[in-house]
Amino acid sequence: MDTSKKNNVYSRTDSSKVNISDDEWRKILPADVYEIAREKGTERPWTSKFENSKEVGTYYCAACGNPLFKSDTKFESGCGWPSFYQPISKSSIIYLADNSHGMTRTEVECGRCKAHLGHVFDDGPPPTGLRYCINGVVLDFEKAQAAEKKYNEGEQKKGE
């Protein structure tokens, strides 16, 4: 996440809906994230730092911090973008019909801020049979160990 701009809506714990103007988004998001999240762009295939990642942790929306996918639902699809077979929860993702580019597809957006994430297809592995094909630019990632360490530090402070 580009921290040179102050993104006041980014939170990994706040689940309230984010509804701000595109002008506001433009002020707080890096240009590459803005292009995909707000203008429904697509990153070039095989360019995401998450494409071949095997790290254990959680993937979040880079625009608002909403938890989207656990790493144990990530799989190698060969499509050129990070792929997952299941979101963290039903409210993590919004589904929309996408008939652009002469195709019929299902677009997926962040359930909190409506950022464009990618598309979902019905050619994924069990148990869901789905393939969430996601632009890596709109993903943030936190390793499980880092989250556990932060949690443990918080518990220690409570006990003091």
Helices and strands as residue ranges (DSSP letters): H 22-28, H 31-39, E 57-61, E 67-70, G 71-73, E 74-75, E 83-84, G 90-92, E 93-98, G 100-102, E 105-110, E 116-121, E 131-134, G 136-138, E 139-143, H 144-159
